[in-house]
Amino acid sequence: MATGFKLTRRGIAASLEPGERDLLRSLFADVLGMLEAAAPRDEDPLAALVGMDSTARVPEDPALLRLLPDAVRGDDGEALEFRRLTERSLRESKAGALRGAALLLESSPVVLDDEQARWFARALNDVRLVLGERLGLRTDEDAERLHGITDPGKAENVEDYLALVYNFVTWLQETLMTAMLGQLPRR
């Protein structure tokens, strides 16, 4: 069973069981698959170099839209233009954090330096965003209902199992953030 992240002399460390590491790797890979868009064949090399994507569109999948939200509300044209200018680099940044976090799961225990902790936190957050969207998490009541699902033996359907996974990822992210905050200088 996971011990969660703690601040140690070597860095921020957590012990995860092999099954827990496999679950996280799988979740990271699933979110990564959502983010990786196929590059157009006739792509402008200069646009690609500076991170522009002339083919960017508002995602139809609500979970992907949660990861890549509109930056401008109330003006679809401006939102789409902003998306074309920034979405590629946002996707690449998120994908890099997910890949980096997956690689960090190869060691046991998982020991993170400051930069690796930020990658891992970003990856966990993106997984939580996707799971939260899939579970219909909108209100505080929804969150309370999901956090009340803690017994794997009582899980009766896919939503219950997803809630268990969501709760595990939430707990792991909370321990990571607490350890990261523990590194900040006290005032």
Secondary structure by P-SEA (a helix, b strand, c coil): cccccccccccbbbbbcaaaaaaaaaaaaaaaaaacccccccccaaaaaacccccccccccaaaaaaccccccccaaaaaaaaaacaaaaaaaaaaaaaaaaaaaccccccccaaaaaaaaaaaaaaaaaaaaaaccccaaaaaaaaacccccccccaaaaaaaaaaaaaaaaaaaaaaaaaacccc
